[in-house]
């Protein structure tokens, strides 16, 4: 059953190996909801700078602790946001637009 989840997931959460769903972080869920709301209003996407202004949780140290940057945090949410471009050219689009 460890094939379904990484050793880290099993060790950190102390959940049995057969459990596939990790407990959802409430702040992460707030960020996801906030991103979906902002991107629903702007279906053609927003810049990374606009996202940072609209979603203050992107600066939350708890959410960023496993990610080297905000961009990497966003890349970990492929069902929510599609990250296009690099550096100052980075745009965020709703995931469904490119799925």
C-alpha positions in Angstrom: 0.0 0.0 0.0 2.9 2.4 0.4 3.0 2.5 -3.4 -0.1 4.8 -3.3 1.5 7.3 -0.9 5.0 8.4 -0.3 6.9 7.3 2.8 7.0 10.9 3.9 3.2 11.2 3.7 2.8 8.0 5.8 5.5 9.1 8.3 4.4 12.7 8.7 0.7 12.1 9.0 0.9 8.9 11.0 -2.0 7.6 9.0 -2.2 3.9 8.1 -0.6 3.2 4.7 -4.0 2.2 3.2 -5.4 5.7 3.8 -5.0 7.7 0.6 -6.6 11.0 1.6 -4.4 13.3 3.7 -6.1 15.7 6.1 -6.7 19.0 4.3 -5.0 22.1 5.7 -7.7 24.7 6.4 -5.4 27.5 5.2 -4.7 25.6 2.0 -8.4 25.2 1.4 -8.9 28.9 1.9 -6.2 29.7 -0.6 -7.7 27.3 -3.1 -11.2 28.9 -2.7 -9.7 32.3 -3.0 -7.7 31.4 -6.2 -10.8 29.9 -7.7 -12.9 33.0 -7.0 -10.3 35.4 -8.4 -9.8 33.2 -11.5 -13.5 32.8 -12.1 -13.7 36.6 -12.3 -10.7 36.8 -14.6 -11.0 33.8 -17.0 -8.2 35.1 -19.2 -5.9 34.9 -16.3 -4.0 37.2 -13.9 -0.4 38.0 -13.3 1.5 36.5 -10.4 1.7 40.0 -8.9 -2.1 40.4 -9.1 -2.6 37.0 -7.5 -0.3 38.0 -4.6 -2.4 41.1 -4.0 -5.7 39.2 -4.3 -4.7 36.2 -2.2 -2.7 37.2 0.8 -2.4 33.6 1.9 0.2 33.1 -0.9 2.6 34.7 1.7 1.6 32.4 4.5 4.7 30.8 5.9 2.8 27.6 6.9 1.7 27.1 3.3 5.1 27.9 1.9 7.1 25.7 4.2 7.3 22.8 1.8 7.8 25.0 -1.3 10.8 27.1 -2.3 8.6 29.8 -3.8 5.1 31.0 -4.4 5.4 29.7 -7.9 6.2 26.2 -6.7 3.2 26.3 -4.3 0.9 27.2 -7.2 2.5 24.5 -9.3 1.4 22.0 -6.6 -2.2 23.0 -7.3 -2.8 21.8 -10.9 -6.5 21.2 -10.4 -6.9 24.8 -9.4 -4.5 26.9 -11.4 -2.4 26.6 -14.6 0.9 28.5 -14.3 2.1 29.8 -17.6 5.3 31.6 -18.4 8.3 32.4 -16.2 9.6 35.3 -14.0 7.7 38.6 -14.5 5.8 37.0 -17.4 4.1 34.4 -15.2 0.3 34.3 -15.7 -2.2 32.2 -13.7 -5.1 30.7 -15.6 -8.0 28.6 -14.3 -7.0 25.0 -14.5 -10.2 23.9 -16.4 -9.2 26.3 -19.2 -6.1 24.2 -20.0 -7.1 20.7 -18.7 
